[in-house]
Amino acid sequence: MDRLAQTALSALRQMQDNKFDLANNLANVNVPGFRKDLPNEGNAGFLKELEKLSAKVLPLETDRRLFSNESGSLQNTGLETDVAVLNEGFFYIQPDNGQVALSRRGDFGVNGQNQLVNGVGDLVLSDGLEPILLPNFTAMSITDIGEILVQQPGVPDGELTSVGFIGSTTSQLEQLIKSLDGNIRKIDGTVPDPDQTARFGQGYLESSNVNAIEELVRNIDMQRQFEINVKLIKKASDLDTTTAKLMELPT
């Protein structure tokens, strides 16, 4: 009966991890460019007791968090600071922890240091993986290859100044996972080198690829599975109690 209970407990623990992913998906359903978390691929480990009299099934934790690379829908915002990646590529960001990552969140803006940032303040990086410093400008244009052109005050209309390129890549996508901080990197924690192969659309935002209805249905299904496994644990406990009582009967 011990193995039945341990199997059910293992399933409950896996569901707890999946519940976290589900909650995170729903919390980010309106975040531009968000990539849906997929269920943790934690393996099942079989730990055998002494003399192999019984076996317990326990999940082995993994820091590999997979995500869906399906594109979200494009929304035409008309804002010059909004940018969507039109192919399977990513651009580079530097979060507060300083570790470079990949992103598709294109709700750009300018911080107090005149640096290009996204909607949560992460630095958007150039093709040299450096922060992009913007001069004072009255208008900005971002080309399909990520070149940033600005109209500076006092300069005749149409005379645009290039301030660099948004760093991008479409390589090694199969090696990408979500790190523990929720940002996208390679399995070893690094990022691919820029190859400038992403294509951009100015004035658009890519929506999250989370389908709220699907996630809610998944939540209901997980709740049912939870109840089934709780019943299995109770059944195993009842069987153990019954077996113990039978063993106490006089022979």
Secondary structure, DSSP 8 states (H G I E B T S, - for coil): -HHHHHHHHHHHHHHHHHHHHHHHHHHTTTSTT---B-----EEEEEE-GGG--EEEEEE----B-B------EEE---TTBEEE-SS-EEEEE-TT---EEE---B-EE-TTSBEE-TT--EEBBTTS-B-B----SEEEE-TT-EEEEE-TTS-TT--EEEEEB-EE-SSGGGEEE-TTS-EEETTS----------EEETEEE-----HHHHHHHHHHHHHHHHHHHHHHHHHHHHHHHHHHHHTS--
